[in-house]
Amino acid sequence: MNFNFGTWLPILASILLLSACGENKEAASAQPTKVTAPRVTLISTTLVQTTTVEVIEHSVGSLESLIKPEISAEVAGRFIGRFVVTGQRVVPGQLLAELDTEDYAIAARAADAEVAQLGALVRNQRRTVDRFAKLIDQKLISIDRYDEAKAQLSSLEEQLKAADARRNQKQRGLTKTRVLSAYNGIVDEELASPGDFLKVGDPIFRIIKIDQLRARLPLPETLANQLSVGLKIRLVSPMAPDLTIESKVQEIRPTVGTSNRAIDILTTIDNPGPWQPGASVTGEIILDTRDNAFLVPQASVVLRPAGKVVYVIKDNVAHQQLVETGEYVRGDIEIISGLQGSETLAVNGAGFLTDGSPVTVVGENKP
């Protein structure tokens, strides 16, 4: 029997290959199977804080002087003297300026002379009437002549009254050449110069009062239904950044501004010292106050397809909880609904969590 090696060689190779594969499968089955551990996320946590939250609307407005009158000339005349300058404090009755008095002095002297003349005529006519009264008793003159003398006396007395009034007017005009302050304030601007001829009503100075100021704050017209007199306000001005003044809404302008569609609220305050009219002022208007509100760090609130969520940590497992947010308060955010108030929430690392994720707490943020 002849053995054909070429015929049996492929068969032997196949047998050897199958034997090797079987040994490899047995060796692989003999090795232990590796189990992949779930990934644990490192986070920090915090407790839900219960506090009082203020609903605040911010506004940038301006400070105004309560009074800012323009001191004007009450009589016509040439401006000859100025006794105050811009920035100088003035008090009621202080001399501010002086006009030329010559014309008014002449008119006053003429009025005095007229009064003196009529006074002499009245005294002389009064003596005539007294004399006629004695003669009428003796029937030496007629009644008509006596009545005529009395009528002349009455006419002269009325003329004397008119002349006296004109004299007072001229004297008053003379005193008006001295321009006096009627206010306690500061000279804000000089509106005329010595040498100018001033007509009645021409402005000379502008006086402002800075002891009390009015803050005017514009707010959107959409807040009209939330505004009322008495709301609390906190005011800060760049003139004294570290100084905060608390006040209340005292007035609400009854019309909406045509240029900015805003509603102005007004409050009057005592000047704390460094504030000046015309300066800007930032106001915090407290529209509402909510007690027992829940505050959490802003990093705890994560935006997911379902909405805003927080992750409540229980037994080192993160549980997703939908929430509704409210006001932002100095790095924290108010939770209006979705929490009970006793939960432990993920803070740092919350953005890497999903519902049911295992976590390891490595830090705690105190409320």
C-alpha positions as CSV (number, residue, x, y, z in Angstrom):
1,M,0.0,0.0,0.0
2,N,1.4,3.2,-1.1
3,F,1.2,6.3,1.2
4,N,0.6,9.5,-0.7
5,F,2.0,12.3,1.6
6,G,0.8,15.1,-0.7
7,T,-2.8,13.9,-0.3
8,W,-2.8,13.6,3.5
9,L,-0.8,16.8,4.2
10,P,-3.8,19.2,4.1
11,I,-5.9,16.9,6.3
12,L,-3.2,16.8,8.9
13,A,-2.8,20.6,8.9
14,S,-6.5,21.0,9.5
15,I,-6.5,18.6,12.4
16,L,-3.6,20.5,14.0
17,L,-5.3,23.8,13.5
18,L,-8.5,22.7,15.1
19,S,-6.6,21.2,18.1
20,A,-4.8,24.5,18.6
21,C,-8.0,26.5,18.5
22,G,-9.6,24.3,21.1
23,E,-6.6,24.7,23.4
24,N,-6.9,28.5,23.1
25,K,-10.6,28.5,23.9
26,E,-9.9,26.4,27.0
27,A,-7.1,28.8,28.1
28,A,-9.3,31.8,27.5
29,S,-12.2,30.3,29.4
30,A,-9.8,29.5,32.3
31,Q,-8.9,33.3,32.7
32,P,-11.2,35.3,35.1
33,T,-13.7,37.9,33.5
34,K,-12.9,41.6,34.3
35,V,-15.9,43.7,35.7
36,T,-15.8,47.5,35.0
37,A,-16.7,49.5,38.1
38,P,-19.1,52.5,37.6
39,R,-17.5,55.9,37.5
40,V,-17.8,57.9,40.7
41,T,-18.0,61.7,40.5
42,L,-16.3,63.9,43.1
43,I,-18.6,66.7,44.3
44,S,-19.1,69.2,47.1
45,T,-22.4,69.6,48.8
46,T,-24.4,72.2,50.7
47,L,-27.6,72.3,52.7
48,V,-30.6,74.3,51.5
49,Q,-30.6,77.7,53.2
50,T,-33.8,79.2,54.6
51,T,-33.8,83.0,54.7
52,T,-35.7,86.2,53.8
53,V,-35.5,87.2,50.1
54,E,-36.1,90.7,48.8
55,V,-37.5,91.2,45.3
56,I,-35.4,94.1,44.2
57,E,-35.6,96.4,41.2
58,H,-32.5,98.5,40.4
59,S,-32.6,102.0,38.9
60,V,-30.1,104.6,38.1
61,G,-31.4,108.2,38.6
62,S,-30.2,111.6,39.7
63,L,-30.2,113.9,42.7
64,E,-32.0,117.2,42.6
65,S,-32.1,120.3,44.8
66,L,-35.5,120.8,46.4
67,I,-35.3,124.5,45.6
68,K,-33.2,126.1,42.9
69,P,-34.6,129.6,42.4
70,E,-33.2,132.3,40.2
71,I,-32.7,135.5,42.0
72,S,-33.9,138.2,39.6
73,A,-34.0,142.0,39.5
74,E,-37.2,143.4,40.9
75,V,-36.6,146.8,39.5
76,A,-34.8,148.1,36.4
77,G,-31.4,149.5,36.8
78,R,-27.7,149.1,36.1
79,F,-25.9,146.3,38.0
80,I,-23.1,148.0,39.9
81,G,-22.0,145.7,42.6
82,R,-21.7,141.9,43.3
83,F,-21.1,140.7,46.8
84,V,-21.1,136.8,46.4
85,V,-19.5,134.3,44.0
86,T,-20.3,130.9,42.8
87,G,-20.0,128.2,45.5
88,Q,-20.5,130.6,48.4
89,R,-23.1,129.8,51.0
90,V,-25.7,132.5,51.6
91,V,-28.3,133.0,54.3
92,P,-31.7,134.8,54.3
93,G,-31.3,138.6,54.3
94,Q,-27.7,138.5,53.0
95,L,-26.8,141.2,50.4
96,L,-26.1,139.6,47.1
97,A,-25.9,142.5,44.6
98,E,-26.7,146.2,44.2
99,L,-28.2,148.2,41.4
100,D,-27.8,151.9,40.7
101,T,-29.9,153.9,43.2
102,E,-29.7,157.4,41.8
103,D,-33.0,157.4,39.8
104,Y,-34.9,155.8,42.7
105,A,-33.4,158.2,45.2
106,I,-34.6,161.2,43.1
107,A,-38.1,159.7,42.8
108,A,-38.2,159.0,46.5
109,R,-37.3,162.6,47.3
110,A,-39.9,163.9,44.9
111,A,-42.5,161.7,46.5
112,D,-41.5,163.0,49.9
113,A,-41.9,166.6,48.7
114,E,-45.3,165.8,47.3
115,V,-46.5,164.3,50.6
116,A,-45.1,167.3,52.5
117,Q,-46.9,169.7,50.1
118,L,-50.3,168.0,50.4
119,G,-49.8,167.6,54.1
120,A,-49.5,171.4,54.4
121,L,-52.6,172.0,52.3
122,V,-54.5,169.5,54.4
123,R,-53.5,171.2,57.6
124,N,-54.4,174.6,56.3
125,Q,-57.8,173.4,55.0
126,R,-58.5,171.7,58.3
127,R,-58.0,175.0,60.1
128,T,-60.3,176.7,57.5
129,V,-63.0,174.1,58.2
130,D,-62.6,174.6,62.0
131,R,-62.9,178.4,61.5
132,F,-66.0,178.0,59.3
133,A,-67.6,175.8,61.9
134,K,-67.4,178.6,64.4
135,L,-68.7,181.1,61.9
136,I,-71.6,178.9,60.9
137,D,-72.8,178.9,64.6
138,Q,-72.7,182.6,64.5
139,K,-74.6,182.6,61.2
140,L,-71.8,184.7,59.6
141,I,-71.3,182.3,56.6
142,S,-73.6,180.2,54.5
143,I,-74.0,176.4,54.9
144,D,-72.9,176.0,51.2
145,R,-69.6,177.6,51.9
146,Y,-69.0,175.5,54.9
147,D,-69.8,172.3,53.0
148,E,-67.5,173.4,50.1
149,A,-64.6,173.8,52.6
150,K,-65.3,170.3,54.0
151,A,-65.4,168.8,50.5
152,Q,-62.0,170.4,49.7
153,L,-60.6,169.0,53.0
154,S,-61.8,165.5,52.1
155,S,-60.3,165.8,48.6
156,L,-57.0,167.0,49.9
157,E,-56.9,164.2,52.5
158,E,-57.5,161.6,49.7
159,Q,-54.7,163.2,47.6
160,L,-52.4,163.0,50.6
161,K,-53.2,159.2,51.0
162,A,-52.4,158.7,47.3
163,A,-49.2,160.6,47.5
164,D,-48.2,158.7,50.6
165,A,-48.8,155.4,48.8
166,R,-46.7,156.7,45.8
167,R,-43.9,157.7,48.3
168,N,-44.0,154.2,49.8
169,Q,-43.8,152.7,46.3
170,K,-40.8,154.8,45.4
171,Q,-39.1,154.0,48.7
172,R,-39.7,150.3,48.2
173,G,-38.2,150.6,44.7
174,L,-35.2,152.2,46.3
175,T,-34.8,149.3,48.7
176,K,-35.2,146.8,45.8
177,T,-31.9,148.1,44.3
178,R,-30.3,146.0,47.1
179,V,-30.8,142.4,46.1
180,L,-31.1,140.2,49.2
181,S,-31.2,136.4,49.5
182,A,-34.4,134.9,50.6
183,Y,-32.9,131.4,51.0
184,N,-30.4,129.4,52.9
185,G,-28.3,127.7,50.2
186,I,-25.3,128.0,47.9
187,V,-24.7,130.2,44.9
188,D,-24.9,127.8,41.9
189,E,-24.3,130.2,39.1
190,E,-23.8,133.9,38.4
191,L,-26.2,134.9,35.6
192,A,-25.3,138.6,35.2
193,S,-22.2,140.8,35.4
194,P,-21.6,144.2,36.9
195,G,-22.2,146.8,34.3
196,D,-25.3,145.1,32.7
197,F,-28.5,147.0,32.6
198,L,-31.1,144.8,34.1
199,K,-34.8,144.8,33.4
200,V,-37.4,143.7,35.8
201,G,-37.2,139.9,36.0
202,D,-33.7,139.5,34.6
203,P,-31.9,136.7,36.5
204,I,-28.8,137.6,38.5
205,F,-27.9,134.4,40.5
206,R,-29.1,130.9,40.9
207,I,-29.3,129.6,44.4
208,I,-29.6,125.9,45.3
209,K,-30.4,124.2,48.6
210,I,-28.3,121.1,49.4
211,D,-29.3,120.3,53.0
212,Q,-32.1,118.2,51.5
213,L,-32.1,116.5,48.2
214,R,-34.7,114.7,46.0
215,A,-33.7,111.4,44.4
216,R,-35.5,110.8,41.1
217,L,-35.5,107.2,39.9
218,P,-37.0,106.0,36.6
219,L,-38.6,102.5,36.4
220,P,-40.1,100.6,33.5
221,E,-43.8,101.2,32.9
222,T,-44.3,97.4,33.2
223,L,-43.8,97.8,36.9
224,A,-46.6,100.3,37.3
225,N,-48.9,97.8,39.1
226,Q,-46.2,96.9,41.6
227,L,-45.3,100.4,42.7
228,S,-46.8,102.2,45.6
229,V,-46.0,104.9,48.1
230,G,-44.1,103.6,51.1
231,L,-41.9,101.0,49.4
232,K,-38.4,100.8,50.9
233,I,-35.5,102.2,48.9
234,R,-31.7,101.9,49.4
235,L,-29.7,104.7,47.7
236,V,-26.0,104.8,46.8
237,S,-24.2,107.6,45.0
238,P,-20.7,107.5,43.3
239,M,-19.9,110.6,45.3
240,A,-19.7,108.4,48.4
241,P,-19.7,104.7,47.3
242,D,-19.4,103.4,50.8
243,L,-22.4,105.3,52.0
244,T,-25.9,103.8,51.8
245,I,-29.1,105.8,52.6
246,E,-32.4,104.1,53.3
247,S,-35.7,105.9,52.5
248,K,-39.2,105.2,51.2
249,V,-41.1,106.0,48.0
250,Q,-42.8,109.3,48.8
251,E,-44.2,110.3,45.4
252,I,-44.9,108.5,42.1
253,R,-45.0,110.7,39.0
254,P,-48.5,110.3,37.6
255,T,-47.4,110.3,33.9
256,V,-45.1,108.1,31.9
257,G,-42.1,109.8,30.3
258,T,-42.5,110.4,26.6
259,S,-38.8,110.0,25.8
260,N,-38.0,106.9,27.9
261,R,-41.4,105.4,28.7
262,A,-40.5,105.3,32.3
263,I,-42.3,106.0,35.6
264,D,-40.4,108.3,37.9
265,I,-40.5,107.7,41.7
266,L,-39.3,110.4,44.1
267,T,-38.0,110.4,47.6
268,T,-36.6,113.3,49.7
269,I,-33.6,112.7,51.9
270,D,-31.4,114.6,54.2
271,N,-28.0,115.2,52.6
272,P,-25.5,112.9,54.3
273,G,-22.8,115.5,53.5
274,P,-20.8,114.7,50.3
275,W,-23.8,114.4,48.0
276,Q,-24.5,117.2,45.5
277,P,-27.4,118.0,43.2
278,G,-27.0,116.7,39.7
279,A,-25.0,113.6,40.8
280,S,-26.2,110.1,39.8
281,V,-27.7,107.8,42.3
282,T,-28.4,104.1,42.2
283,G,-31.6,102.9,43.9
284,E,-32.7,99.5,45.0
285,I,-36.4,99.4,45.2
286,I,-37.7,96.5,47.4
287,L,-40.9,95.5,45.6
288,D,-41.6,92.5,47.8
289,T,-40.2,90.5,50.7
290,R,-40.6,86.7,51.0
291,D,-39.9,85.1,54.4
292,N,-38.7,81.5,54.7
293,A,-37.4,81.4,51.1
294,F,-35.0,78.7,50.0
295,L,-31.5,79.8,48.7
296,V,-29.0,77.5,47.1
297,P,-25.7,78.3,45.3
298,Q,-26.1,79.1,41.6
299,A,-23.7,76.3,40.8
300,S,-26.2,73.9,42.2
301,V,-28.8,74.7,39.5
302,V,-28.1,72.9,36.2
303,L,-29.9,73.3,32.9
304,R,-31.1,70.0,31.5
305,P,-33.5,69.2,28.6
306,A,-36.2,68.8,31.2
307,G,-35.5,72.3,32.6
308,K,-33.6,73.6,35.6
309,V,-32.7,70.8,38.0
310,V,-30.7,70.3,41.2
311,Y,-29.2,67.0,42.4
312,V,-30.2,65.8,45.8
313,I,-27.6,63.6,47.4
314,K,-28.8,60.6,49.3
315,D,-26.5,57.7,50.3
316,N,-23.8,58.9,47.9
317,V,-26.2,58.8,45.0
318,A,-27.4,61.9,43.0
319,H,-31.2,62.2,42.4
320,Q,-32.3,64.7,39.8
321,Q,-35.0,67.2,41.0
322,L,-36.8,69.7,38.8
323,V,-37.0,73.2,40.4
324,E,-38.4,76.6,39.7
325,T,-36.1,79.5,40.4
326,G,-36.7,83.1,41.6
327,E,-34.4,85.9,42.6
328,Y,-30.6,86.0,42.5
329,V,-29.1,87.1,45.8
330,R,-25.3,87.7,45.9
331,G,-24.2,84.4,44.2
332,D,-27.2,82.4,45.4
333,I,-30.5,81.7,43.7
334,E,-34.0,81.4,45.2
335,I,-35.8,78.1,44.7
336,I,-39.6,78.8,44.5
337,S,-40.7,75.2,44.1
338,G,-39.3,71.7,44.0
339,L,-37.5,71.5,47.4
340,Q,-38.7,70.9,51.0
341,G,-35.9,72.8,52.6
342,S,-33.9,70.0,54.3
343,E,-32.1,68.5,51.3
344,T,-28.4,68.1,50.7
345,L,-27.5,69.3,47.2
346,A,-24.5,68.9,44.9
347,V,-22.6,72.1,44.2
348,N,-19.2,71.8,42.6
349,G,-19.4,69.0,40.0
350,A,-23.2,69.2,39.7
351,G,-22.9,69.8,36.0
352,F,-21.3,66.4,35.5
353,L,-24.1,64.4,37.2
354,T,-27.0,62.5,35.8
355,D,-29.9,61.0,37.7
356,G,-28.7,58.0,39.7
357,S,-25.0,58.9,39.4
358,P,-22.8,57.6,42.3
359,V,-20.8,60.4,44.0
360,T,-18.1,60.9,46.5
361,V,-18.4,64.0,48.7
362,V,-15.1,65.7,49.1
363,G,-16.2,69.1,50.5
364,E,-19.1,70.9,52.0
365,N,-20.2,74.4,51.3
366,K,-21.7,76.0,54.3
367,P,-24.8,78.0,53.8
